[in-house]
Amino acid sequence: MREPVVMDSDTLRARELTFCPLHPDADQAHTAAQLLAALPGVLAAEAQAPTQLAIRYDLRAICLLDLEHVLDDAGLHLDNSLLQRLKRALIHYTEETLRANLASDEDPTRQVFVHRYRRLRHGCRDRRPDHWRHYL
């Protein structure tokens, strides 16, 4: 049994990619490991099996979708079973959200609360029209 990888930062990711076994390159994982190891942001890439790749990368520099595009451009084929596609789609969503949150300077939840506060009916509002407020 493999021990879980302890990540020291919120932006470091460890993933396992599975390749389609029906490919002319019988050892796609080894080919992918050599290709991805040279990319900026990739910390480690090693073949676990001919169709299994373990990769660690920094999310600030590269994401899983970028890695998949590099592999696709190289002619390598990931396993496209329903379960694998669902896993990758969930990872894409979470990584995209995290990268968007890292890039934003303002906390988006603050704007949600401000908008909600403005719409609530409470005693902190002046009910007079704008043109009356200038006279008093």
N, CA, C and O atoms as CSV, one atom per row, in Angstrom:
chain,resi,resn,atom,element,x,y,z
A,1,MET,N,N,0.849,-1.177,0.000
A,1,MET,CA,C,0.000,0.000,0.000
A,1,MET,C,C,0.893,1.238,0.000
A,1,MET,O,O,1.870,1.314,0.745
A,2,ARG,N,N,0.550,2.187,-0.830
A,2,ARG,CA,C,1.320,3.405,-0.980
A,2,ARG,C,C,0.944,4.412,0.092
A,2,ARG,O,O,-0.234,4.602,0.394
A,3,GLU,N,N,1.972,5.068,0.676
A,3,GLU,CA,C,1.704,6.088,1.684
A,3,GLU,C,C,1.262,7.369,0.999
A,3,GLU,O,O,1.760,7.689,-0.081
A,4,PRO,N,N,0.331,8.115,1.605
A,4,PRO,CA,C,-0.104,9.378,0.989
A,4,PRO,C,C,1.028,10.397,0.996
A,4,PRO,O,O,1.831,10.452,1.927
A,5,VAL,N,N,1.074,11.198,-0.058
A,5,VAL,CA,C,2.075,12.238,-0.181
A,5,VAL,C,C,1.634,13.432,0.647
A,5,VAL,O,O,0.512,13.914,0.495
A,6,VAL,N,N,2.507,13.911,1.520
A,6,VAL,CA,C,2.202,15.068,2.350
A,6,VAL,C,C,2.607,16.309,1.568
A,6,VAL,O,O,3.765,16.455,1.175
A,7,MET,N,N,1.656,17.195,1.345
A,7,MET,CA,C,1.920,18.411,0.593
A,7,MET,C,C,2.164,19.546,1.578
A,7,MET,O,O,1.405,19.732,2.529
A,8,ASP,N,N,3.234,20.304,1.338
A,8,ASP,CA,C,3.571,21.380,2.255
A,8,ASP,C,C,2.931,22.702,1.866
A,8,ASP,O,O,3.086,23.691,2.582
A,9,SER,N,N,2.220,22.743,0.753
A,9,SER,CA,C,1.593,23.979,0.313
A,9,SER,C,C,0.234,23.663,-0.303
A,9,SER,O,O,-0.022,22.542,-0.741
A,10,ASP,N,N,-0.621,24.667,-0.325
A,10,ASP,CA,C,-1.944,24.477,-0.919
A,10,ASP,C,C,-1.905,24.412,-2.442
A,10,ASP,O,O,-2.877,23.982,-3.063
A,11,THR,N,N,-0.816,24.826,-3.046
A,11,THR,CA,C,-0.765,24.862,-4.506
A,11,THR,C,C,-0.015,23.689,-5.119
A,11,THR,O,O,0.060,23.594,-6.344
A,12,LEU,N,N,0.537,22.801,-4.320
A,12,LEU,CA,C,1.213,21.625,-4.852
A,12,LEU,C,C,0.216,20.493,-5.010
A,12,LEU,O,O,-0.593,20.236,-4.119
A,13,ARG,N,N,0.278,19.825,-6.139
A,13,ARG,CA,C,-0.659,18.744,-6.437
A,13,ARG,C,C,0.089,17.479,-6.816
A,13,ARG,O,O,1.144,17.541,-7.447
A,14,ALA,N,N,-0.449,16.343,-6.439
A,14,ALA,CA,C,0.060,15.028,-6.834
A,14,ALA,C,C,-1.084,14.284,-7.493
A,14,ALA,O,O,-2.143,14.105,-6.891
A,15,ARG,N,N,-0.877,13.851,-8.723
A,15,ARG,CA,C,-1.935,13.173,-9.480
A,15,ARG,C,C,-1.392,11.899,-10.100
A,15,ARG,O,O,-0.185,11.735,-10.278
A,16,GLU,N,N,-2.306,11.009,-10.420
A,16,GLU,CA,C,-1.966,9.812,-11.183
A,16,GLU,C,C,-2.779,9.843,-12.470
A,16,GLU,O,O,-4.006,9.941,-12.446
A,17,LEU,N,N,-2.080,9.758,-13.581
A,17,LEU,CA,C,-2.726,9.746,-14.887
A,17,LEU,C,C,-2.669,8.335,-15.454
A,17,LEU,O,O,-1.652,7.648,-15.353
A,18,THR,N,N,-3.773,7.921,-16.048
A,18,THR,CA,C,-3.859,6.602,-16.662
A,18,THR,C,C,-3.984,6.778,-18.166
A,18,THR,O,O,-4.782,7.582,-18.648
A,19,PHE,N,N,-3.184,6.015,-18.901
A,19,PHE,CA,C,-3.188,6.092,-20.355
A,19,PHE,C,C,-3.957,4.925,-20.945
A,19,PHE,O,O,-4.128,3.884,-20.310
A,20,CYS,N,N,-4.418,5.119,-22.173
A,20,CYS,CA,C,-5.159,4.082,-22.891
A,20,CYS,C,C,-4.195,2.953,-23.262
A,20,CYS,O,O,-3.139,3.218,-23.837
A,21,PRO,N,N,-4.534,1.705,-22.945
A,21,PRO,CA,C,-3.622,0.601,-23.269
A,21,PRO,C,C,-3.577,0.277,-24.770
A,21,PRO,O,O,-2.652,-0.399,-25.222
A,22,LEU,N,N,-4.548,0.742,-25.537
A,22,LEU,CA,C,-4.608,0.456,-26.970
A,22,LEU,C,C,-3.913,1.562,-27.755
A,22,LEU,O,O,-4.559,2.319,-28.480
A,23,HIS,N,N,-2.611,1.649,-27.608
A,23,HIS,CA,C,-1.832,2.693,-28.271
A,23,HIS,C,C,-0.566,2.052,-28.826
A,23,HIS,O,O,-0.040,1.118,-28.222
A,24,PRO,N,N,-0.068,2.529,-29.958
A,24,PRO,CA,C,1.157,1.933,-30.517
A,24,PRO,C,C,2.360,1.998,-29.569
A,24,PRO,O,O,3.196,1.095,-29.560
A,25,ASP,N,N,2.443,3.070,-28.774
A,25,ASP,CA,C,3.508,3.180,-27.784
A,25,ASP,C,C,3.082,2.377,-26.552
A,25,ASP,O,O,2.187,2.788,-25.814
A,26,ALA,N,N,3.723,1.241,-26.341
A,26,ALA,CA,C,3.326,0.362,-25.235
A,26,ALA,C,C,3.669,0.960,-23.871
A,26,ALA,O,O,3.055,0.596,-22.868
A,27,ASP,N,N,4.638,1.871,-23.822
A,27,ASP,CA,C,5.061,2.473,-22.557
A,27,ASP,C,C,4.817,3.986,-22.593
A,27,ASP,O,O,5.759,4.777,-22.534
A,28,GLN,N,N,3.548,4.374,-22.689
A,28,GLN,CA,C,3.193,5.789,-22.774
A,28,GLN,C,C,3.582,6.558,-21.518
A,28,GLN,O,O,3.949,7.730,-21.599
A,29,ALA,N,N,3.504,5.918,-20.372
A,29,ALA,CA,C,3.805,6.603,-19.117
A,29,ALA,C,C,5.271,7.037,-19.076
A,29,ALA,O,O,5.576,8.142,-18.627
A,30,HIS,N,N,6.174,6.181,-19.539
A,30,HIS,CA,C,7.598,6.529,-19.553
A,30,HIS,C,C,7.856,7.685,-20.525
A,30,HIS,O,O,8.606,8.608,-20.207
A,31,THR,N,N,7.243,7.636,-21.696
A,31,THR,CA,C,7.375,8.710,-22.680
A,31,THR,C,C,6.838,10.017,-22.119
A,31,THR,O,O,7.456,11.069,-22.284
A,32,ALA,N,N,5.687,9.953,-21.457
A,32,ALA,CA,C,5.082,11.149,-20.870
A,32,ALA,C,C,5.935,11.703,-19.731
A,32,ALA,O,O,6.054,12.920,-19.586
A,33,ALA,N,N,6.528,10.829,-18.927
A,33,ALA,CA,C,7.370,11.277,-17.822
A,33,ALA,C,C,8.569,12.059,-18.341
A,33,ALA,O,O,8.930,13.089,-17.772
A,34,GLN,N,N,9.185,11.581,-19.410
A,34,GLN,CA,C,10.322,12.296,-19.999
A,34,GLN,C,C,9.884,13.636,-20.574
A,34,GLN,O,O,10.600,14.629,-20.453
A,35,LEU,N,N,8.727,13.667,-21.190
A,35,LEU,CA,C,8.215,14.891,-21.807
A,35,LEU,C,C,7.826,15.939,-20.760
A,35,LEU,O,O,8.165,17.115,-20.895
A,36,LEU,N,N,7.113,15.506,-19.717
A,36,LEU,CA,C,6.592,16.440,-18.720
A,36,LEU,C,C,7.631,16.905,-17.705
A,36,LEU,O,O,7.476,17.974,-17.114
A,37,ALA,N,N,8.673,16.129,-17.497
A,37,ALA,CA,C,9.678,16.490,-16.493
A,37,ALA,C,C,10.386,17.795,-16.850
A,37,ALA,O,O,10.887,18.487,-15.964
A,38,ALA,N,N,10.431,18.136,-18.134
A,38,ALA,CA,C,11.133,19.348,-18.563
A,38,ALA,C,C,10.262,20.602,-18.476
A,38,ALA,O,O,10.768,21.709,-18.658
A,39,LEU,N,N,8.979,20.454,-18.205
A,39,LEU,CA,C,8.077,21.608,-18.161
A,39,LEU,C,C,8.259,22.406,-16.869
A,39,LEU,O,O,8.493,21.826,-15.809
A,40,PRO,N,N,8.149,23.748,-16.958
A,40,PRO,CA,C,8.216,24.543,-15.731
A,40,PRO,C,C,6.978,24.293,-14.869
A,40,PRO,O,O,5.856,24.251,-15.374
A,41,GLY,N,N,7.192,24.132,-13.593
A,41,GLY,CA,C,6.092,23.878,-12.669
A,41,GLY,C,C,5.926,22.411,-12.330
A,41,GLY,O,O,5.275,22.079,-11.340
A,42,VAL,N,N,6.504,21.522,-13.133
A,42,VAL,CA,C,6.422,20.089,-12.858
A,42,VAL,C,C,7.567,19.731,-11.926
A,42,VAL,O,O,8.735,19.908,-12.273
A,43,LEU,N,N,7.237,19.231,-10.751
A,43,LEU,CA,C,8.241,18.893,-9.747
A,43,LEU,C,C,8.790,17.487,-9.936
A,43,LEU,O,O,9.985,17.255,-9.754
A,44,ALA,N,N,7.915,16.541,-10.303
A,44,ALA,CA,C,8.345,15.163,-10.511
A,44,ALA,C,C,7.346,14.464,-11.410
A,44,ALA,O,O,6.142,14.707,-11.333
A,45,ALA,N,N,7.857,13.600,-12.257
A,45,ALA,CA,C,7.011,12.769,-13.110
A,45,ALA,C,C,7.698,11.429,-13.266
A,45,ALA,O,O,8.832,11.352,-13.739
A,46,GLU,N,N,7.003,10.364,-12.863
A,46,GLU,CA,C,7.600,9.040,-12.980
A,46,GLU,C,C,6.543,8.015,-13.360
A,46,GLU,O,O,5.390,8.087,-12.935
A,47,ALA,N,N,6.974,7.061,-14.171
A,47,ALA,CA,C,6.084,6.004,-14.629
A,47,ALA,C,C,5.956,4.943,-13.538
A,47,ALA,O,O,6.956,4.385,-13.087
A,48,GLN,N,N,4.734,4.670,-13.122
A,48,GLN,CA,C,4.461,3.625,-12.131
A,48,GLN,C,C,4.268,2.272,-12.808
A,48,GLN,O,O,4.604,1.226,-12.253
A,49,ALA,N,N,3.725,2.320,-14.010
A,49,ALA,CA,C,3.460,1.140,-14.833
A,49,ALA,C,C,3.460,1.633,-16.290
A,49,ALA,O,O,3.533,2.842,-16.514
A,50,PRO,N,N,3.383,0.750,-17.270
A,50,PRO,CA,C,3.376,1.224,-18.670
A,50,PRO,C,C,2.232,2.182,-18.995
A,50,PRO,O,O,2.359,3.001,-19.906
A,51,THR,N,N,1.114,2.095,-18.264
A,51,THR,CA,C,-0.015,2.992,-18.525
A,51,THR,C,C,-0.361,3.866,-17.325
A,51,THR,O,O,-1.434,4.469,-17.301
A,52,GLN,N,N,0.515,3.949,-16.335
A,52,GLN,CA,C,0.242,4.721,-15.117
A,52,GLN,C,C,1.382,5.710,-14.870
A,52,GLN,O,O,2.547,5.320,-14.793
A,53,LEU,N,N,1.033,6.997,-14.745
A,53,LEU,CA,C,2.019,8.049,-14.514
A,53,LEU,C,C,1.685,8.783,-13.220
A,53,LEU,O,O,0.547,9.204,-13.013
A,54,ALA,N,N,2.682,8.933,-12.354
A,54,ALA,CA,C,2.533,9.732,-11.132
A,54,ALA,C,C,3.238,11.049,-11.380
A,54,ALA,O,O,4.397,11.078,-11.792
A,55,ILE,N,N,2.528,12.146,-11.125
A,55,ILE,CA,C,3.084,13.465,-11.399
A,55,ILE,C,C,2.802,14.398,-10.241
A,55,ILE,O,O,1.730,14.356,-9.637
A,56,ARG,N,N,3.790,15.255,-9.934
A,56,ARG,CA,C,3.626,16.306,-8.926
A,56,ARG,C,C,3.936,17.629,-9.599
A,56,ARG,O,O,4.914,17.747,-10.338
A,57,TYR,N,N,3.094,18.632,-9.339
A,57,TYR,CA,C,3.283,19.922,-9.987
A,57,TYR,C,C,2.771,21.039,-9.096
A,57,TYR,O,O,1.988,20.824,-8.171
A,58,ASP,N,N,3.247,22.251,-9.412
A,58,ASP,CA,C,2.833,23.449,-8.695
A,58,ASP,C,C,1.709,24.101,-9.477
A,58,ASP,O,O,1.878,24.437,-10.649
A,59,LEU,N,N,0.592,24.276,-8.852
A,59,LEU,CA,C,-0.606,24.798,-9.510
A,59,LEU,C,C,-0.461,26.257,-9.932
A,59,LEU,O,O,-1.174,26.717,-10.823
A,60,ARG,N,N,0.448,26.981,-9.303
A,60,ARG,CA,C,0.659,28.375,-9.701
A,60,ARG,C,C,1.288,28.481,-11.085
A,60,ARG,O,O,1.112,29.488,-11.771
A,61,ALA,N,N,2.022,27.444,-11.503
A,61,ALA,CA,C,2.712,27.486,-12.787
A,61,ALA,C,C,1.997,26.702,-13.880
A,61,ALA,O,O,2.036,27.096,-15.046
A,62,ILE,N,N,1.351,25.609,-13.527
A,62,ILE,CA,C,0.738,24.739,-14.532
A,62,ILE,C,C,-0.409,23.974,-13.889
A,62,ILE,O,O,-0.396,23.731,-12.682
A,63,CYS,N,N,-1.393,23.596,-14.684
A,63,CYS,CA,C,-2.533,22.837,-14.164
A,63,CYS,C,C,-2.681,21.534,-14.955
A,63,CYS,O,O,-1.993,21.323,-15.954
A,64,LEU,N,N,-3.569,20.681,-14.506
A,64,LEU,CA,C,-3.766,19.388,-15.151
A,64,LEU,C,C,-4.234,19.556,-16.590
A,64,LEU,O,O,-3.822,18.790,-17.461
A,65,LEU,N,N,-5.077,20.532,-16.854
A,65,LEU,CA,C,-5.557,20.751,-18.217
A,65,LEU,C,C,-4.406,21.099,-19.157
A,65,LEU,O,O,-4.372,20.632,-20.295
A,66,ASP,N,N,-3.466,21.913,-18.687
A,66,ASP,CA,C,-2.282,22.235,-19.493
A,66,ASP,C,C,-1.452,20.987,-19.763
A,66,ASP,O,O,-0.969,20.784,-20.877
A,67,LEU,N,N,-1.290,20.157,-18.742
A,67,LEU,CA,C,-0.535,18.912,-18.910
A,67,LEU,C,C,-1.208,17.991,-19.924
A,67,LEU,O,O,-0.539,17.362,-20.742
A,68,GLU,N,N,-2.537,17.919,-19.862
A,68,GLU,CA,C,-3.267,17.084,-20.812
A,68,GLU,C,C,-3.097,17.584,-22.241
A,68,GLU,O,O,-2.976,16.787,-23.171
A,69,HIS,N,N,-3.088,18.910,-22.417
A,69,HIS,CA,C,-2.889,19.465,-23.757
A,69,HIS,C,C,-1.498,19.124,-24.289
A,69,HIS,O,O,-1.348,18.817,-25.472
A,70,VAL,N,N,-0.491,19.175,-23.438
A,70,VAL,CA,C,0.870,18.817,-23.851
A,70,VAL,C,C,0.926,17.349,-24.266
A,70,VAL,O,O,1.539,17.009,-25.278
A,71,LEU,N,N,0.289,16.487,-23.485
A,71,LEU,CA,C,0.277,15.062,-23.815
A,71,LEU,C,C,-0.480,14.785,-25.104
A,71,LEU,O,O,-0.062,13.957,-25.914
A,72,ASP,N,N,-1.587,15.478,-25.289
A,72,ASP,CA,C,-2.379,15.310,-26.508
A,72,ASP,C,C,-1.600,15.785,-27.737
A,72,ASP,O,O,-1.636,15.137,-28.784
A,73,ASP,N,N,-0.902,16.907,-27.614
A,73,ASP,CA,C,-0.092,17.413,-28.718
A,73,ASP,C,C,1.050,16.463,-29.069
A,73,ASP,O,O,1.492,16.417,-30.217
A,74,ALA,N,N,1.522,15.713,-28.091
A,74,ALA,CA,C,2.601,14.743,-28.323
A,74,ALA,C,C,2.078,13.430,-28.894
A,74,ALA,O,O,2.865,12.554,-29.252
A,75,GLY,N,N,0.759,13.288,-28.982
A,75,GLY,CA,C,0.176,12.076,-29.557
A,75,GLY,C,C,-0.098,10.970,-28.558
A,75,GLY,O,O,-0.363,9.835,-28.954
A,76,LEU,N,N,-0.041,11.275,-27.281
A,76,LEU,CA,C,-0.339,10.285,-26.248
A,76,LEU,C,C,-1.816,10.353,-25.903
A,76,LEU,O,O,-2.434,11.415,-25.979
A,77,HIS,N,N,-2.377,9.210,-25.523
A,77,HIS,CA,C,-3.819,9.123,-25.287
A,77,HIS,C,C,-4.103,8.731,-23.840
A,77,HIS,O,O,-3.686,7.666,-23.386
A,78,LEU,N,N,-4.809,9.591,-23.124
A,78,LEU,CA,C,-5.249,9.276,-21.766
A,78,LEU,C,C,-6.440,8.331,-21.823
A,78,LEU,O,O,-7.166,8.279,-22.816
A,79,ASP,N,N,-6.624,7.591,-20.746
A,79,ASP,CA,C,-7.771,6.703,-20.620
A,79,ASP,C,C,-9.039,7.558,-20.574
A,79,ASP,O,O,-9.156,8.450,-19.733
A,80,ASN,N,N,-9.972,7.293,-21.463
A,80,ASN,CA,C,-11.195,8.089,-21.534
A,80,ASN,C,C,-12.428,7.311,-21.086
A,80,ASN,O,O,-13.523,7.506,-21.612
A,81,SER,N,N,-12.238,6.438,-20.118
A,81,SER,CA,C,-13.406,5.775,-19.544
A,81,SER,C,C,-14.219,6.818,-18.774
A,81,SER,O,O,-13.709,7.885,-18.430
A,82,LEU,N,N,-15.452,6.508,-18.514
A,82,LEU,CA,C,-16.346,7.461,-17.854
A,82,LEU,C,C,-15.800,7.900,-16.500
A,82,LEU,O,O,-15.820,9.090,-16.184
A,83,LEU,N,N,-15.321,6.972,-15.709
A,83,LEU,CA,C,-14.802,7.298,-14.383
A,83,LEU,C,C,-13.588,8.230,-14.483
A,83,LEU,O,O,-13.492,9.199,-13.730
A,84,GLN,N,N,-12.674,7.948,-15.395
A,84,GLN,CA,C,-11.486,8.792,-15.555
A,84,GLN,C,C,-11.851,10.192,-16.043
A,84,GLN,O,O,-11.274,11.178,-15.586
A,85,ARG,N,N,-12.795,10.282,-16.961
A,85,ARG,CA,C,-13.225,11.600,-17.450
A,85,ARG,C,C,-13.890,12.409,-16.346
A,85,ARG,O,O,-13.674,13.617,-16.250
A,86,LEU,N,N,-14.703,11.754,-15.507
A,86,LEU,CA,C,-15.342,12.450,-14.387
A,86,LEU,C,C,-14.308,12.944,-13.376
A,86,LEU,O,O,-14.406,14.068,-12.884
A,87,LYS,N,N,-13.330,12.114,-13.070
A,87,LYS,CA,C,-12.270,12.520,-12.144
A,87,LYS,C,C,-11.521,13.732,-12.686
A,87,LYS,O,O,-11.289,14.703,-11.965
A,88,ARG,N,N,-11.144,13.667,-13.962
A,88,ARG,CA,C,-10.396,14.777,-14.545
A,88,ARG,C,C,-11.244,16.038,-14.624
A,88,ARG,O,O,-10.722,17.135,-14.425
A,89,ALA,N,N,-12.533,15.912,-14.909
A,89,ALA,CA,C,-13.411,17.085,-14.971
A,89,ALA,C,C,-13.523,17.750,-13.595
A,89,ALA,O,O,-13.516,18.977,-13.498
A,90,LEU,N,N,-13.624,16.959,-12.554
A,90,LEU,CA,C,-13.676,17.507,-11.195
A,90,LEU,C,C,-12.362,18.204,-10.839
A,90,LEU,O,O,-12.362,19.277,-10.235
A,91,ILE,N,N,-11.261,17.592,-11.214
A,91,ILE,CA,C,-9.948,18.200,-10.959
A,91,ILE,C,C,-9.818,19.505,-11.734
A,91,ILE,O,O,-9.325,20.496,-11.195
A,92,HIS,N,N,-10.254,19.518,-12.997
A,92,HIS,CA,C,-10.183,20.747,-13.798
A,92,HIS,C,C,-10.964,21.874,-13.132
A,92,HIS,O,O,-10.488,23.007,-13.049
A,93,TYR,N,N,-12.156,21.557,-12.661
A,93,TYR,CA,C,-13.000,22.564,-12.022
A,93,TYR,C,C,-12.345,23.124,-10.756
A,93,TYR,O,O,-12.279,24.339,-10.569
A,94,THR,N,N,-11.863,22.230,-9.893
A,94,THR,CA,C,-11.283,22.686,-8.636
A,94,THR,C,C,-9.996,23.476,-8.871
A,94,THR,O,O,-9.751,24.478,-8.198
A,95,GLU,N,N,-9.181,23.034,-9.813
A,95,GLU,CA,C,-7.944,23.759,-10.089
A,95,GLU,C,C,-8.214,25.117,-10.717
A,95,GLU,O,O,-7.551,26.101,-10.387
A,96,GLU,N,N,-9.179,25.174,-11.615
A,96,GLU,CA,C,-9.535,26.450,-12.229
A,96,GLU,C,C,-10.049,27.436,-11.176
A,96,GLU,O,O,-9.704,28.618,-11.203
A,97,THR,N,N,-10.864,26.951,-10.262
A,97,THR,CA,C,-11.397,27.803,-9.197
A,97,THR,C,C,-10.280,28.283,-8.271
A,97,THR,O,O,-10.229,29.460,-7.915
A,98,LEU,N,N,-9.398,27.383,-7.888
A,98,LEU,CA,C,-8.303,27.762,-7.007
A,98,LEU,C,C,-7.371,28.765,-7.680
A,98,LEU,O,O,-6.928,29.722,-7.044
A,99,ARG,N,N,-7.070,28.552,-8.961
A,99,ARG,CA,C,-6.199,29.492,-9.678
A,99,ARG,C,C,-6.863,30.855,-9.819
A,99,ARG,O,O,-6.189,31.883,-9.741
A,100,ALA,N,N,-8.170,30.874,-10.026
A,100,ALA,CA,C,-8.884,32.148,-10.118
A,100,ALA,C,C,-8.863,32.867,-8.772
A,100,ALA,O,O,-8.715,34.088,-8.726
A,101,ASN,N,N,-9.010,32.128,-7.687
A,101,ASN,CA,C,-8.976,32.731,-6.359
A,101,ASN,C,C,-7.580,33.228,-6.003
A,101,ASN,O,O,-7.439,34.244,-5.323
A,102,LEU,N,N,-6.557,32.528,-6.451
A,102,LEU,CA,C,-5.190,32.971,-6.192
A,102,LEU,C,C,-4.871,34.247,-6.958
A,102,LEU,O,O,-4.090,35.074,-6.488
A,103,ALA,N,N,-5.463,34.411,-8.124
A,103,ALA,CA,C,-5.171,35.567,-8.964
A,103,ALA,C,C,-5.926,36.814,-8.521
A,103,ALA,O,O,-5.484,37.931,-8.788
A,104,SER,N,N,-7.050,36.639,-7.852
A,104,SER,CA,C,-7.835,37.808,-7.470
A,104,SER,C,C,-7.283,38.441,-6.206
A,104,SER,O,O,-6.887,37.747,-5.270
A,105,ASP,N,N,-7.261,39.764,-6.190
A,105,ASP,CA,C,-6.773,40.496,-5.021
A,105,ASP,C,C,-7.865,40.677,-3.981
A,105,ASP,O,O,-7.592,40.709,-2.781
A,106,GLU,N,N,-9.110,40.796,-4.448
A,106,GLU,CA,C,-10.227,41.053,-3.547
A,106,GLU,C,C,-10.926,39.749,-3.211
A,106,GLU,O,O,-11.064,38.867,-4.058
A,107,ASP,N,N,-11.357,39.637,-1.985
A,107,ASP,CA,C,-12.079,38.460,-1.553
A,107,ASP,C,C,-13.471,38.476,-2.184
A,107,ASP,O,O,-14.240,39.400,-1.916
A,108,PRO,N,N,-13.830,37.475,-3.024
A,108,PRO,CA,C,-15.136,37.510,-3.688
A,108,PRO,C,C,-16.307,37.338,-2.731
A,108,PRO,O,O,-17.413,37.784,-3.033
A,109,THR,N,N,-16.090,36.703,-1.586
A,109,THR,CA,C,-17.201,36.518,-0.651
A,109,THR,C,C,-17.623,37.838,-0.028
A,109,THR,O,O,-18.776,37.993,0.375
A,110,ARG,N,N,-16.716,38.776,0.054
A,110,ARG,CA,C,-17.066,40.085,0.620
A,110,ARG,C,C,-18.138,40.767,-0.227
A,110,ARG,O,O,-19.081,41.340,0.318
A,111,GLN,N,N,-18.008,40.715,-1.536
A,111,GLN,CA,C,-18.992,41.335,-2.415
A,111,GLN,C,C,-20.358,40.662,-2.291
A,111,GLN,O,O,-21.387,41.324,-2.427
A,112,VAL,N,N,-20.377,39.376,-2.039
A,112,VAL,CA,C,-21.647,38.667,-1.848
A,112,VAL,C,C,-22.361,39.213,-0.620
A,112,VAL,O,O,-23.566,39.462,-0.665
A,113,PHE,N,N,-21.635,39.402,0.474
A,113,PHE,CA,C,-22.237,39.904,1.696
A,113,PHE,C,C,-22.676,41.365,1.554
A,113,PHE,O,O,-23.707,41.757,2.099
A,114,VAL,N,N,-21.908,42.159,0.834
A,114,VAL,CA,C,-22.279,43.557,0.608
A,114,VAL,C,C,-23.573,43.628,-0.194
A,114,VAL,O,O,-24.478,44.395,0.133
A,115,HIS,N,N,-23.648,42.821,-1.242
A,115,HIS,CA,C,-24.858,42.807,-2.069
A,115,HIS,C,C,-26.068,42.354,-1.251
A,115,HIS,O,O,-27.146,42.937,-1.372
A,116,ARG,N,N,-25.906,41.343,-0.440
A,116,ARG,CA,C,-27.004,40.838,0.398
A,116,ARG,C,C,-27.430,41.893,1.417
A,116,ARG,O,O,-28.627,42.069,1.647
A,117,TYR,N,N,-26.490,42.591,2.025
A,117,TYR,CA,C,-26.796,43.618,3.009
A,117,TYR,C,C,-27.608,44.749,2.383
A,117,TYR,O,O,-28.543,45.262,2.998
A,118,ARG,N,N,-27.254,45.131,1.176
A,118,ARG,CA,C,-27.977,46.214,0.510
A,118,ARG,C,C,-29.419,45.843,0.191
A,118,ARG,O,O,-30.292,46.711,0.159
A,119,ARG,N,N,-29.672,44.577,-0.042
A,119,ARG,CA,C,-31.015,44.158,-0.414
A,119,ARG,C,C,-31.919,43.892,0.784
A,119,ARG,O,O,-33.141,43.875,0.637
A,120,LEU,N,N,-31.347,43.686,1.961
A,120,LEU,CA,C,-32.164,43.422,3.150
A,120,LEU,C,C,-32.901,44.679,3.600
A,120,LEU,O,O,-32.426,45.800,3.424
A,121,ARG,N,N,-34.061,44.459,4.180
A,121,ARG,CA,C,-34.808,45.571,4.772
A,121,ARG,C,C,-34.381,45.678,6.228
A,121,ARG,O,O,-34.582,44.749,7.010
A,122,HIS,N,N,-33.800,46.795,6.584
A,122,HIS,CA,C,-33.371,47.008,7.953
A,122,HIS,C,C,-33.469,48.499,8.263
A,122,HIS,O,O,-33.787,49.296,7.380
A,123,GLY,N,N,-33.199,48.879,9.504
A,123,GLY,CA,C,-33.394,50.247,9.953
A,123,GLY,C,C,-32.255,51.194,9.613
A,123,GLY,O,O,-32.262,52.335,10.076
A,124,CYS,N,N,-31.301,50.778,8.842
A,124,CYS,CA,C,-30.134,51.620,8.546
A,124,CYS,C,C,-30.290,52.373,7.229
A,124,CYS,O,O,-29.288,52.758,6.627
A,125,ARG,N,N,-31.495,52.588,6.774
A,125,ARG,CA,C,-31.696,53.262,5.502
A,125,ARG,C,C,-32.510,54.524,5.690
A,125,ARG,O,O,-33.403,54.576,6.535
A,126,ASP,N,N,-32.209,55.521,4.919
A,126,ASP,CA,C,-32.974,56.750,4.889
A,126,ASP,C,C,-34.022,56.581,3.797
A,126,ASP,O,O,-33.681,56.462,2.621
A,127,ARG,N,N,-35.297,56.568,4.181
A,127,ARG,CA,C,-36.367,56.279,3.235
A,127,ARG,C,C,-36.765,57.489,2.389
A,127,ARG,O,O,-37.594,57.372,1.486
A,128,ARG,N,N,-36.177,58.644,2.681
A,128,ARG,CA,C,-36.532,59.831,1.894
A,128,ARG,C,C,-35.909,59.746,0.496
A,128,ARG,O,O,-34.842,59.155,0.332
A,129,PRO,N,N,-36.551,60.318,-0.489
A,129,PRO,CA,C,-35.960,60.353,-1.831
A,129,PRO,C,C,-34.666,61.171,-1.837
A,129,PRO,O,O,-34.439,61.980,-0.938
A,130,ASP,N,N,-33.838,60.964,-2.827
A,130,ASP,CA,C,-32.538,61.639,-2.917
A,130,ASP,C,C,-32.678,63.161,-2.913
A,130,ASP,O,O,-31.900,63.852,-2.256
A,131,HIS,N,N,-33.659,63.682,-3.639
A,131,HIS,CA,C,-33.773,65.134,-3.729
A,131,HIS,C,C,-34.200,65.775,-2.399
A,131,HIS,O,O,-33.941,66.962,-2.203
A,132,TRP,N,N,-34.839,65.046,-1.486
A,132,TRP,CA,C,-35.199,65.586,-0.174
A,132,TRP,C,C,-34.003,65.585,0.776
A,132,TRP,O,O,-33.931,66.438,1.661
A,133,ARG,N,N,-33.075,64.662,0.617
A,133,ARG,CA,C,-31.937,64.536,1.525
A,133,ARG,C,C,-31.038,65.757,1.458
A,133,ARG,O,O,-30.380,66.077,2.449
A,134,HIS,N,N,-30.985,66.431,0.362
A,134,HIS,CA,C,-30.122,67.600,0.212
A,134,HIS,C,C,-30.634,68.813,0.994
A,134,HIS,O,O,-29.861,69.716,1.313
A,135,TYR,N,N,-31.919,68.837,1.298
A,135,TYR,CA,C,-32.506,69.977,1.994
A,135,TYR,C,C,-32.436,69.866,3.501
A,135,TYR,O,O,-32.568,70.872,4.199
A,136,LEU,N,N,-32.232,68.685,4.013
A,136,LEU,CA,C,-32.257,68.511,5.473
A,136,LEU,C,C,-30.903,68.104,6.016
A,136,LEU,O,O,-30.753,67.917,7.224
